[in-house]
Structures are given as structure tokens and as C-alpha cells.
């Protein structure tokens, strides 16, 4: 059985990506990063998802990005926007987050003699982050195949982005067909310790709209207003 590293945040997209990798016959090694994010509850969700989708192993790495700040997710002094989408890249963008996460996935892949990495980046229903675009993933793939011992020895790495061009509705429908329990996932940027979502941040709005478009009851636990 081929091995794959799957970046697993604990949210809807990464859970679906894990299910897709498993459905394609990969032995999945799930990787989550504790980077000091405001929505720490997603890491608890990631553990539950990894277990429910039969990950071979789930690794959580601690890497404190609050030392840099610069994002509403890593700096408590910056408020998470709740007024809907605005022009430009939102303050919930974490500088270099996907580059850091993919680099860690690449390192683990080398130690496991693994040539496949899955990530749930999406360029359709998303918040406009620059490191969620196809051209970014392609560029990282080129770099990865220049920078590793494995690639020098002729083992080419592939970065899989199965959700890149799917709408949130399509992602949800795909995941349900593969057995994802979305009640386990946490997408909210400011979920409480119990994993209850605020219902008004960008991530919550996009998630809500996806379930509505799919005509599927939203299993998200929301905070009482």
C-alpha cells in the first residue's frame, strides 16, 4: 500500500481530503500543526477525524507562530472579521502558513520514503489566501523536487490538491459519499474550547453556504447568541 502524508487541520476541507486519500488506497499519515492558532479546538477535532477515517498514524507538531503574529489567528489583539467578505486578503491570513506546513509534510514524507502529500487547499469557495492557489502549489512542487534527497535519487514527489477547483457544496457532497462525519469537524476561526462555532466569521459563512447549497442539514455546533 502506498503511503501519503495528509495535512489535517480539523476542518471540513482537510477531513474531506483525508477521506479522498484513503479512498484512493493510500495508507494515510495525518499531520496537524499546533501553531498557536486562536481556534485550538480544531486540533481536538483533527484527532477525532484521524481516528474516524482510519489514519495509520496522526502526528501533531507544535510550532508557535504567535512569536511573529501578523494574523487574527495568531495575535489576540487583532479581531477576527465578522462583517462578511471585504476586498483584499483578510487579516485571518497567516503569513507563510501553507509553506511551513507543506515543508513539514515534505520532511516527514522523506523519512517515511513517501512520495505523496495531500493538502485541502481550495481556490473556489475560500477567503482569498495567496497560498491556496494552483500556481503556488505548482511552484512548491517544483521546489520540493529540487530540494530533497529522494528527488535527487529519482523519487518524484507529488502534491495532491483534490479540492482545488471544487465548490464548498461539491466538497461536502464528496465527503459524505466517502463517509466523512462533518459533525466532528471545526472550521470556525474563533471556536470555543468545546468546538462551538461563532457562525459569523468568513469560514463559518462559507461553510454554512456550502451545506445550504448542498441541501444538507448543517451539523455544526454553533454558540448560543
Secondary structure, DSSP 8 states (H G I E B T S, - for coil): --EEEEE--SSHHHHHHHHHHHHTT-EEEEEEEE---S-THHHHHHHHHHHHTT-SEEEEEE--GGGT--STTT-TTS----S---SS--TT--TTHHHHHHHHHHHHHHHTT--EEE----SSSS---GGGSHHHHHHHHHHHHHH-HHHHTT---EEE-TTTT--HHHHHHHHHHTT--GGG----TT--TT--B-S-SHHHHHHHHHHHHTT------B---
